[in-house]
Amino acid sequence: MIEGAHATLSLPGCIIDTSRVTPGSDSSTKPFKIPAKMQTTMVQGNGECPKLPWMIEFHSTANGKILNNQLEAAYAVNFLEHLSTLNDRSKPKRKRLTQLAVVVPPKVSVDTLDAFLRAGMTVAVLRLDYFTVGELQEMIGLINDVNAEFGKKIGRVYPLAIALEVTDREIMTGKVLRPMTEIQLEKGQKTKVTGDKQFQNRVSGEYIYVNWDKISDVVKPGDNLILGPDKIRLSAYEIARDIINCIVDRAGILSDNLSVKIPNVPLIPETESNDKLIKIHEKCDVDIIFVGPGKIQAAKEIFGPTILVFVKVEHVSAVDVFDDVLKQVDGVLINGEKLIMTSRENVFILQKSIVAKCNKQSKPVMSSIDCHSVTKSIVNDIANTVIDGVDSLLLPPDPDLLEAICLVCKSAESAVYQRQLFDDLVHLKPPPIEPVISVAMAAVDTSFKSNAAAIILLTTSGRSGKLISMFRPRCPIIALTRFGRIAKQLMLYKGVIPIFYVLKSGVSFDENMERNMQLGMTFGKVNGYIRAGDAVVIVFGTKGNVGFRNSMEVVFASEYDTRPENEAVCPTL
């Protein structure tokens, strides 16, 4: 029997408060009148909760046998069952969760930048060795102008983050003496490395030219030089003026214009490099900086606490001290292609270990992908990287490539074994824990149980959004903030969609909270992430200045403002 505005339905294994069920509105308190046909079904019952009339369809096929987003596989009882349950006919979520960073080249057009944004770029990365300070300032201005125009097209401020990558000097070998194009260097063979330009086009097994005439000033006996993708390793045993006498420790094929890496040797004097960073800080506005392990402290002192500092892991010397380095930084950039001093077959082991350590410490991790087309092997690399748990990918500047990788990311995100991942992350936080962490944990768990379309929250420092991202929900996290830099930096965290808003004066805390949560709901519906009838988890504070988001509730989205199911959505929205 159903009576009164606060009546509840009590069924075997199910209790429904009819006063809180409001399918026609996201925030209305008007009681929902249950249809007579549904009441009959409820009274008869079969021991299970009835399917509510406004619930959406969760299946990818008409016969209802295959769930969307690999839902069945995500919560399989064991890993083998998870793998065997994956189905290529299961539709992924509409929103990509993995963030996409793009290396912006020095000479880039307005149209190309706009194409990057439309394809899904969330972070623009500028490499220091490509620009002078003045050129860098101009490029940042251009990116901001294009982003502002893009924001007008999509109807909101798009918080594109700008990152600066501090790179070491790029050293290259010269050209092999013709008519030969390749030279086989054997282990134990002796050779000489020089910056003398008379050998620039006369590289041989005896003399190897490099394009830096001061290399003999920084290399010492015992240092290693790593050449090219084959990672030919030369060990210096004697320095004679401008010639470095070496012995080949690892054999390989020497060809034209190979990159040269010298582990643990600074190729730019510290004072010169730091002076340039100081000028950049004074004249350029960046949100993130990528540096090597030796520059972490200098970057923090120069840029201050408001800029995120990521450490670049490009060789084993950084891996050896990684645990200590991780405590000092805000995040990590892995460049597997540049990992040197290790064999190729072990690179994936290092990458998996680094990603796992970052996930354990709740630090965002970005992985660099060096590709020019999406081949089968590249698809596998990207998919496995996403499944391993990276927050973002660093990609070359190709809009078509971004769009293709977007699709790969969505499929890979659906294939994550969510049950095991969430259990592992929860076990890393044994009680007692901070209340804000417990709320984040509960919000993500609730999103799993209700198959929520989104998690919506209001954040000031960005911490709430970061914590929820840490527990890896399967849905987007719509994080509303009134601070532009916080919105931009949240672009580095998996699944977070930051929304920048302006605080309206003269409005009470409760009204402001309600307006902004409704803004997040409308944003999700207009852009196709949230459909009519979707469950949405809302995380909020019960009063102003509470210090953290201490409450959570589940609401159902109304049909108002939602998009048709088959309508295309811009990847960046």
N, C-alpha and C positions, 0 to 999 in steps of 0.2 A: 504494500500500500504506500503511495507517495502523497504526502500532505505537507503543506507549509513551505515557506520560503527557504527554510534551512533543513529541509528533509534530506535524508541520505538513503541511498539504495544499498542494501546489504545483500550481497550474493556470495556464493562459495568462492573464496579467494579474491573478492573484489568489493571495494567500497567506493561509491561515487557520491561526492557532495554536489547536489544539483544546484545549489546556490552559487557555486564557483565556476560552473561550466557555462561559458559564454561564447558560443560559436560565431555569433554575428558581429562581435566586436572584440578587440584585443583587451580593452580595459573596462568594459561595461560591467555593472554589478546586477543587471536585470536577470532574474532567474530564468533558466532555460526550461521551456515546457517540452517534456519528452513525448514524442508521438505515441499514439495508442498502440500501433503495430509493434513498436519497439518495447513498450511496457509489457505486452503479451510475451514477447521473446524473453524478456528479463524474468518474468514470473515463472515461465516454464523452465528456463535455464537448462544448462547441460554441464554445470560444474566449471565453466570458463567465463571470463569477462566477455560481454557481448561486444561486437564491433560497433563503435560509435558511428552515427550516420555522417558526421562531418570528417571522419578520418580519411586521409588520402590513400592512394594505392601505392604499396611499397614494392611492387613486382615489376620485373623487366619484360615479362612475357604475358600474353593474353590469358594463358591457362593458369597463371599465378604460381608456377612452380619455381621460378628463379627470382630471388630477391635482388633489389637494387644494391649497388655499392658493395658487392661481395659480402652482404650482411651475414649470411649463413657461415661462410668460411671464417669471417672475422672472430666469431665466438665459438669455434669448434673446440672439442674437448682436449685435443692435443695437436701438436704441430703437424704431424703426418696427416691427420684428418683435415686440418686447415688447408694444406697444400692440395689434397685430393678433392676438396670441395670447391676450389676456385673454378669459376666458370666464365668463359670469354663472352657469354651472352648477358652477363650481369652489367647493367648500366652504371657508370661511375657517377659521383656527385657532380652537380653543375659547376661548382666553384673549385678551382685549384687551390690547394692549401700551401704548397711549396712556393716560396718567394723566388723571384727571378731577378738577379743582378746582371747588368750588361756593362762590358768594358766599352767606354765611349772613345772612339778614335779622335785624333787631333783635328782632322778636317772632316767634319760631319755637317750635313745640311739640315735645315729646319724640317724638311719632309721626312728625312731618315729618323730624326729624334722623335717626331710625332708617330712614325711607324713603330718605333720601339715601345712607346707608351701604349699604343693601341694593341700591340702584341702581348703586353703583360709585364713590361719592365717595372719593378718596384724599387730598385736601387741603381743609380747611375754611378759607375766606378771610373774614376780618372786616375791614370797612372802618372806619377810625378815625373818620370823620365821623358814623357811625351811633351811636356809643357814647361815654359818659363813661368814665373810667378804672374806676370802680366797676362800671358796667354791663358793661364789657368783661371784667372779672374774673369776674363772675357768668356771663356767656355761655361763657367758656372752661371754667369749672367744669361747666356744664350739658353742653357738648359732650363733655367727658371722661367724665362719668357715663354718658351715653347710649352712648358708644363702649365703655365697660367692659361694659355690659350686652350690647351687640352682640358683643363678644368672647366672652362666655359662650355665646351662641347658636351661634357658628361654631367654638367649641372651641379658640380661641387668642387671644393678644393681637393686636389689630388696630392697627398703628402709624399711626393717622391723624395726619397732619401738620396743624398749625395755623399759618396765615399771617396776618400783619397788613398791610393795605394802607393806607399813609399817603396820604390824598387831600387835594388842595387844597380850599379852601372852595368849595362849590357856589353859583355865582351864576346867577340866573335873571332873565329879563325879566318885566315885569308883563303885564296883559291889555290887548288892543287895545280902544280906545274903541268901544263899541257904537254903531250896529248893525253896524259892520264887524267882520270876524273875521280879515282878512288885509290887509297893506299891502305893496305892491311898492316896494322901495327900489332906485332906479336908481343906476348908477355915476356918481360926481361930485356926487351930491346931498349937501347939508349937513344934519346932524341933531345933536341934543344928547342926551347920556347923563347921567342924574341918579339919585341915590338918594333924592330928595324923594318922600315917600309920597303927596303929593297927586296924583302921576301914576301911582300903582300900578295903577289900572284905567282909565287914560286914555292908554295908549301910542298914539302917532301917528307920522307921518313926521317930525314936528318934534321931539318929545320921546320918548325911550325910557327907561322906568324899569327900574332893576335893584335887587335886594333887598339891597344893601349900601351903607349910607350913607357909608362911608369909602373908596369906590372912587376918588374924586377925589384922595385923599391919596397913592395909590400909582401911579396912571397918570400918565405924563409925556408931553409932546408927542413924537410920533414912535412911540409905542406903538400896537399893533394890538389890536382887540377882535374876537373871532370869535363870531358868533351862530348858534346852531342847527345842524341837520344840513345845511342848505344852505351853511353856512360863509360867511354874509354877513360881509364884512370891513370894519370901520370903522377909519380911521386918525385918531388924536387929533392935533389941531394947536394946541389952546389949552385951558388949564384956568382956569376962572373960578369961584372958590369951590367950590360943590358941583356945578358943571356942567362936563362934558367936551364941548367942541366937536369934532365929528368930521366927516370926509368919507367917503362910501361908496366904497371901493376895489373891492369885489366886490358886484355886485347880488344880490338875492334877495328872498324873500317873508318878511316879518316877521309872526309870529303870536303866540299866547299862550304864556307860560312857556317861552321858549327858553333853552337853556343859554348861558352867556357864558364864553369862555375868553380869557385874557390871557397870551400866550406870554412866557416869561422874566420874569414879574413875580410875586414871592412874595406871596400873598394873606394869609398868616398870618405875623406877625413871627417871625423865627428863634428868638428866646429863648423865646417862648410855645410854639412847636411843639416845641422840644427839651426844654423842661421837662415837657411831656406825655409825650414818649417816655421820659424818665428815670423818670417815675412808672410807666409801663407796664412797663418793664424790671424795676422793683423788685417789682411786684405781680402781673404776668402772665407766664405761661410760654408763649412762642411759639417756633416752630422756624424760620420764614422771615419776612422783612419786605420788602415792596415799597415802594420810594421813588422819587422823581424824581431826575434827575441831580444836582441841587444838594444833595441830602441824603445822598448815599452815604457821605461821610466821617463825618458826624455819626452816622449809623446804626451804622457800624462801631465808632466810639468808645464809643457808649452800650451797644450790645448785645454787643460783643466778638466773638471769632473763632468761637465755637460756633454762632452764628446765621447762616444763609445770607441774604445781601443781594442782592435782585433789583432791577434798575433798570426803571422803567416807561418805555416809549417811547410817548408820546402826541402828540407834535408834532415837526415837522421840526427844531426847534432841538436836540432830542435826537439825531436822525438825523445831523445835521451833525458832531457830535462822538462818534458812536457807537463808532468804532474805539478811541478813547482810553478811553471809558467802559467798554467791554467788558472791558478789562484789569483794571478795579478791582472788578468785581462777580462774584458767584457764578452769576448767571443773569439772564435777561431776560424781562419781561412785555410783550407787544405788545398794544396796544389799537387795532385798526384803525378801530373806530367813532369813536374820539376823536382820530384823527390829523388835525391841523389844519394850516393853512398849506400845504396841498397839494391838488391837484385830485383828485376821486374816482377818475378813470381811472388815476391813478398810485399809489393806495394799495396795490394788490396787488404792484406792483414793489418798493415799500419793504419790504413784509412778506417777500417772497421773499428779498430781499437780506439782511435782518436775520437770518432763520432760517438762511440759508446761512453767514453769518459766525459765528453761534453754533455751528453744527455743526463748522465748521473749527477753532474754538477749544475744542471739547469743553465748551461751556457749555450747561446745560439752558435751553430756551426754552419759554415758555408763551404761548399765543395766546388772547385773549379773544373769545368768540363771543356776540354779542348777538342772541338769538332767543327766541321764545315758542312756536314750533311748528316741526316738522321738515318744511318745504316742500322742493320740488325744488331751489330755489336754495340753501337752507341746507345740504342734503345735499351739493351741489357744493362749497360754500364749505368745509365741514368736511372732506370727502374730500381736496380739494386742499391744505388746510392740513396734514393728516396726511401726505400724500405728500411735501409740501415738507420735512418732517423735524422738526416740533415734538415736544417731549417730552410736553406736557400741554395741555389745553384748560381755560379758565376759563369756567364756565357759570352761567346764572341759576338761582335756586333752584326747580327743578321736577323732582321725582322721575321723572315719566313721560318728560320730555324727556331725562333722563340715560339711561334705558333705551333709548330710540330712538337716541340718539347713540352708545351702546355698539355697536350693530349696524353703524352707519355706519363707525365707527373700525375694526372688525375687517375689513370688506370693503376699506376703503382701505389698511390695512396690508398686505393680501395683494397689492394692486395695485402696490406699490413695485417699481421696476426694480432689484432687489437687486444684480445683477452690476455695473452701472455705479456704484451708490452705494458698494458695498464697495471697488471699485477706486479710486474717488476718495478715500475716507477713508484707505485704505492709502497712497496716494501722498503724502498730507499728512505721513506719518511716514517720511521717508527714513532709511536707516541711517547711523550707529549710533543706536539708540534704547534707552530703558530696558528692561531685561529684563522688567519687569512689563507694559510695553506690548506687547512681543512675545508674551508668553504670552496676553494678552487678545486680541490679533489672531489668534493661532493657534486659540484656543478658538472664536472666532466663525466662522473659516474652516472649522474642523472641524464645527461645528454645521450649516453649509450643506451640506458634502459628505455628511454622514451623515443629513441631514434630521432633526436631533435634535429631540426634543419639549421639551427644557429644558436650560438650563445651570445647574448647581448649584455654589455656592461659599461659602466661609466668609470673612467679612471683619471686620476690627476697626475700621478707619478709614472704611470704605465705599468706598475708592478703587478696589479691584478691581471692585466692582459698577459704579461709574461708568465705568471704562475699557471694560469689556465693553459697556455700554450705548452708549458712544461709537461703536462699530463697528456698531451697529444690527443685531443678530441678529434672525432671524425667529421666534424662540421666546422664551418667558419666561425671565428670569434669576432663579432662586430664590436670594436672598442671605441667608445666616444670620449674624446678629450678636447679641452679648450686650449691646449698647449701645442703649438706647431711642431717644435722639435721632438716632443714625446711622440706625436703622431708619426713623424718621419722615422724615428728609430724603431718604432714598433713594426715597421715594414721588414725588419730582419727576422722576425719571429714567426714560426710556422703557423699558418692558419689565421693570423691576425689581420683584420681589415680595419685600419684606423680611420675614424671619421672625425675631422676637425670641425668644431662648432664654436660659435660665439655665445658667451654667457649673457643672457638677457637680464638687465638690471630690474630691481623692484619686483622680483618673482620669488615666492617662497621656495624653500628647499624641496618640499614635496611636489609642488607644481613643476619646478625645474626638472626634477627627477623623472616625473611622468612624461613631460614633453620630450626629453632626450631619449628615453626608452622607446617612446612611440616613433621618434625619428629613426632610431636603429631598426625598428620593426618595418617601417615604411621603406627605408633604404633597401633592406633585404628583399622585400616583396617586389618593389619596382625593378630591381636588378635581377630577379629570377632565382634568388637563393632560397626564398621562403614562399611556399605556396599555401593556398587556402586550406586550412585544416592541419597544417604542420605544427608540431610541438616546438616551442622555442623556450630555452632556458634563459631566465633573466637574473643577473647578479647585481645587487644594489645595496646601498647603505640605508638603514632605517631612519637616520637623522644626520644632519650636517655635522661636519668635523668629527665624525665617529672614528676616523683614523684608518679604516679599511672597510671593504665591502663585506658586510656581515650577514646578508640575507640572500635567499634564492627562491625563485618560484618558477613554475612551468605554466605557460599560457599557450593557447591555440590561436593561430593566425586567422584573421577574417579574410573574406574574399576581396575586400576593398583594396585596390591598388595592386593586386597580384597580376603577374603576366601569364599569358597562355603557356601551356606546358611545352609546346614545340617552338616557341619563339627564341631566336638566338640571343646570346648575351655576350657583351664585350668582356674578354678575359680579365681586364683590369678592374672592372666595376665591383 
